[in-house]
Amino acid sequence: MPNSRLRLAFAALSLGAAVLAPAAGWAQARTDMVVGMQLEPPHLDPTAGAAAAIKEVTYVNLFEPLARIDADGNVVPALAERWTVSEDGLTYSFHLRPGARFHDGAPCDSAAVRFSLDRARGADSVNAQKSWFAPIASIETPDARTVVVTLSRPDGLFLFHMASGDAAIVSPQSAATNKQKPVGTGPFKFDRWVAGDRVVLVRNPDYDGPKPALERVSFRFIADPAAQVAALKAGDIDSFPQFGTYEALPQFRNDPKYSVTVGTTEGETLLAINNARKPFDDVRVRRAISHAIDRKTLIEGVLFGTGTAIGSHFPPHRAGHVDLTSLYPYDPKKAKALLAEAGYPNGIDATLRLPPPVYARRSGELIAAMLAEAGIRAKIEPMEWAAWLEKVFKGKDYDLTVVAHTEPLDIDIYARPDYYFGYRSERFNALQAELDRTQDAAKRAALYGQQQTVLAEDAVNAFLFMLPLATVQNANVQGMWVNRPIQVNDMTQVRWK
């Protein structure tokens, strides 16, 4: 009898194991994720605005260019599965993916590509990087899957630029409404936008490439630093790239529920100066401003030591970088002497207009105190992002401002005659023209070095630091980029453990 009961007990245990084993196998990882962002994008058309937040939501998630930038900064295929470049560097032949379609079902063919490039370079273009498309002389579409772009001159960065969010391919049928209802070709499609709170994307079931692991991604906008910390601790945010509350990083590092990474970005952070406005049109005044700033103290106070000082507009991790940080050592007495030499022995007054990012507001407060010691009385004026874009970036109505320029390899902005810095330099423009014609990597690096030196000598802006990419997230999140070689929160490879 005992043996019979024992056999029954073992049978029951075996049955229970058989029942439980599949249940364990059925347990699935989460397929939704909430990503934190400090700034809400002004709209969702990456081809019609300079705000980085637009690309952070839409690039490669919703919209795809012909090529794309990967996590290592390489140019890789996107809508074009391959391409060839003529020996003279003037003709690019792009061969499109055969199954690519827009989210509304419209085909993404050569006609859509031609429409997008013509729209970006047209007379009425509102593309923030319209100059990138200026070298295009003609666009031919011999068949539905082939686009042949001929340039008027060689452009060593043409392919890189065509891999940016500003070069996203849009549909003629939906381009006009992409700001509020974006229709792209990406692996996610637009679900909804709750103004002031979040943008929600859902997986595109008809995507012709590899499907993302996530079915739903919500980008939540939280401007207040304390609220960012609270949302992470409450589990309301799963991942917060570009986390700006640097003083809170140690508490997350010491908690095994979270992972913390600090990587690089392309974000040259500047005290931008209106070179077209007196007294800042005098290089001595601009040099005085640079001497008045203690970058080491600034990095400690704003970034809690996680940033890297810069002496010109170029990231230290890229080939061609020249270390010019010693050109303007912190020296308030030298700053005062330069102001007196320029005709301002009693100092000057200025308005310092600050956009909302934490790094900008905190930097502005410290910089104002530093400038005051040199006789530069800077009145701080906080601004919301939309107002900053309209008044400072577009309207050029400012004396000083703090902002990070996060576009990769964007030193060419100093050659733009209508850019908000108000800078004019034939010497710099000649170097840019030579750079535009140059394909050889070593020669390009040398030209970049010369450009950096010109900008530093002219003290166009006070160059501060590279904005780091601090990411705080649930320890079970995998696939978020550690570094950010382009403006993006790429969710295509992100998953839960």
Secondary structure, 3 states (H helix, E strand, C coil): CHHHHHHHHHHHHHHHHHHHHHHHHHCCCCCEEEEEECCCCCCCCCCCCCCHHHHHHHECCCECCCEEECCCCCEEECCEEEEEECCCCCEEEEEECCCCECCCCCECCHHHHHHHHHHHHCCCCCCCCHHHHCCEEEEEEEECCEEEEEECCCCCCHHHHCCCHHHCCCCCCCHHHCCCCCCCCCCEEEEEEECCCEEEEEECCCCCCCCCCCCEEEEEECCCHHHHHHHHHHCCCCEECCCCCHHHHHHHHCCCCEEEEEECECCEEEEEECCCCCCCCCHHHHHHHHHCCCHHHHHHHHHCCCCEECCCCCCCCCCCCCCCCCCCCCCHHHHHHHHHHCCCCCCEEEEEEECCCHHHHHHHHHHHHHHHHCCEEEEEEECCHHHHHHHHHHCCCCCEEEEEECCCCCHHHHHCCCCCCCCCCHHHHHHHHHHHHCCCHHHHHHHHHHHHHHHHHCCCCEEEEECCEEEEEECCEECCCCCECCCCCCCCCCEEC
